[in-house]
Structure formats: structure tokens, C-alpha cells
Amino acid sequence: MYVSIEELRKQCNVDFEEDDRMIAKYGAAAERFIERRLNTTYDQIIEENNGVFPEDLEIAILMLAAHWYRVREAVSTVSQSRVPYGIEAQITPFKKMI
């Protein structure tokens, strides 16, 4: 994983270990989801970024995993709206146009 369980826990505002397995699943799923949205691979991005995984993508992974941790159902009774400069803003500079 590109983000640690400690980073995920902190992003989720969790200070206990009981949910670590679920939080790690959300983190792994967020990594896969974002990589697919980029139309490239993380390996290619790291290569283009002098061997470093971009912090912007780490933030996007943390944001998405924390969102999925908090909102565990596919539907909501509460009206939600997209946050400006959120996940899409973090990953757009790394997207490959196809």
C-alpha cells in the first residue's frame, strides 16, 4: 500500500485498532479506484516523479478511504455535494488522456 494503516487511521479520526482490517480494505480499494481513474499505473507516475509517490495522490487515497469508512452504504438519506478541490482536484494533474 502507498499509505500506511497509521495514516489511514489518522485520516479517519480513529484511535483504536479494532477497525484496522476494514480501514486497510478501504485504503486498498481507494488505491485501486484512483489508479484506474488515472488511465496509467502508479509505477509510471513514480518513474515520472523521480522515484517518489506524489503526496497529492496519497492525500486523494486518504480522503477517499476515509469517506468510504464514514459512509458505508451505497445510498444516503442526507443530501451530499461534491467538495471543491477534493479528490478529483488532487488526481487530475496525474491523469493520462486516452
N, C-alpha and C positions, 0 to 999 in steps of 0.2 A: 504494500500500500504506500501511497505517496504522502499520506497524512497518518499520524500516529493515533492510537487509541486515546492517549492523553490529550492531544489537540482536539479530537472529536468530542471527548467528554467535556472539555472546557467550553467548546462552542455550543454544546447542548445544555450548558449550565448544570451538569451532573457531577456530583462529588462523591459518588459511590460506584462500586464495581459490579453490582448485580445486573445492570443492563449492558455491560461491555459487549457481550456476544451480539446483541441486537444492534447496538450502535456501530460495531465493526461491520455488520452486514449492510447497514445504511451507507457507511463510508465506502465500502467496496462497490456497492450499486451506484453510488454517486460518481465514483471514478469512471466506471464503465459508461454510464449515461453521458457524461461530459465528453469523454474521449470519442464516442460515436457522433456527438454534435459537432465536433471539430473537423470531421472529414479527414483526419490524419491520425497518427499514433503519438502517444506520449514520447516514445523513443525518438521520433523525428523532431518533435518540439525540443526535447532535451538537447539533441545534437545541434539544432539551430540556435540554441541558447547557451552555447559554450559549456555544455555538460551539466547544466543546472535546471531543475524543475522549477518553472516560474511560480513565484508566490501568488500571482493573480489566480492561477489555476488551483493552487492549494486553498485559497480563500473561497473560490467557487465550490470546490468539493465540500469544504466545511459548511458553507451556507446551505447547500442542497441536502446534505446528510442531516443537519440539524432540523431543517424544515420537515423532512420525512419522519424524523424521530418525534417531532411535536405533533404533526398531522398524520396520523397513522391510517386514516381511511381515505378512500378514493373520492368521497363526496363530503361536502360540508354544509351545515345549515347556516353558516355565517358567510356573508359576502366578503370575498377577499379580492384584493387587487395586486397587480404586479408592483414591486418596489422599484422605483427608478434607480438606475446604476447598480443593479443587483447582479445576479449570476450571468445573464446574457452580456452585460457590460464587461464583466471580468474575462469571459472566454472569447468574445468577438475578435480581438486582435490576433488570436492564435488560430482562427478558423481558416481552413483551406477552401477556396472556392472550387467547385467542381462543375 
